[in-house]
Amino acid sequence: MAKHGTHARQQSPVVVLGIFVLTGFLFVSASVSADGTDLRPAGGDIASLLKERSERIDERRVDAQELRSEIDELSSSVSGVDLDKLRDRVTALEPATGLTPVQGPGVRVTLTDAPDAGDLPGVDPNLQVVHQQDIQAYVNALWAGGAEAISLQGQRLMATTGIRCVGNVVILDGVPYSPPYVIEAIGDQSGMNSAMSTSPDTASYATYAQTYGVGLQIEQLADVTVKAYANPVALSHATVPSS
């Protein structure tokens, strides 16, 4: 028993040293992650903090897009018959995948929570806020109406984009956004408007807008710009279709 206690006391300096090393590593990691800023800023409401984080991520996306353009320029200097064919094929597929900006006439849909959400006695607050399914309903209707390109909160939507709700905010590609939720779509305005007016899901939201005060505004725009998808394009898994 005495030998066991002596061995434990001899190990204790090593354990303490390990703790100090680990703590120092965590401090350095936090500093790098914060990029010189406070990880938990004092003051400010949740909406302001979300807006600040979203703007910071948007800046990083712009940087990533610029680097991607530089890589494309460098790769274009490499030539070869097979490589040129593959490059032409990729270029032809880019518009359909959302990797190039699109400009043209379209519509803007703005969804907002009711100004008195949670304040009306006897009314379920969930009926007065915008939910994931509401946003998805308008996005689906716009696609069905012939939209060529769609953005949410200024971010391009593509086949792999995930929209989900966490509390009273929407998470888009891992970035939180608070209302109002702005959807912009480029395409045939008549077809998109018709799809939004005939979709059961968007019609249900329009009814809630009249009954419970959630916001709904649809604008016709002569010129809309939907920028290229700026996030990494990667699939976590895929399924081979049966022939």
HELIX and SHEET records of a PDB file:
HELIX    1   1 ALA A    2  ALA A   34  1                                  33    
HELIX    2   2 ILE A   46  SER A   76  1                                  31    
HELIX    3   3 VAL A   81  THR A   97  1                                  17    
HELIX    4   4 PRO A  125  GLN A  128  5                                   4    
HELIX    5   5 GLN A  132  ALA A  144  1                                  13    
HELIX    6   6 GLN A  189  THR A  198  1                                  10    
HELIX    7   7 PRO A  200  TYR A  212  1                                  13    
SHEET    1   A 5 GLN A 155  ARG A 156  0                                        
SHEET    2   A 5 ALA A 147  LEU A 152 -1                                        
SHEET    3   A 5 TYR A 181  GLY A 187 -1                                        
SHEET    4   A 5 VAL A 102  THR A 112 -1                                        
SHEET    5   A 5 GLY A 215  VAL A 226 -1                                        
SHEET    1   B 3 ILE A 163  VAL A 166  0                                        
SHEET    2   B 3 VAL A 169  LEU A 172 -1                                        
SHEET    3   B 3 VAL A 175  TYR A 177 -1                                        
END                                                                             
